[in-house]
Amino acid sequence: MQELLTAITYPIVWLICSYVLKIESGLAKLLISLTAAILVYVLIGIKSTTQGEKDKKEE
């Protein structure tokens, strides 16, 4: 699930950069898209880790 959301985030952010923000530079779009995808991956990882710790405390 985590990898799927990361893979979906990349093209969505790329399209937002192209059409909404009108960024012309391919390098800028690449960096922004990759940063957003990595951020989603890390945030989901942190959320699942804290959820796992919370479940262990309840047991």
Residue pairs with C-beta under 8 A, 6 or more apart in sequence:
1 44
2 41
2 44
2 45
2 48
3 41
5 40
5 41
5 44
6 37
6 38
6 40
6 41
6 44
7 37
9 33
9 36
9 37
9 40
10 33
10 34
10 36
10 37
11 33
13 32
13 33
13 36
13 37
14 29
14 33
17 23
17 28
17 29
17 32
17 33
18 29
23 29
23 32
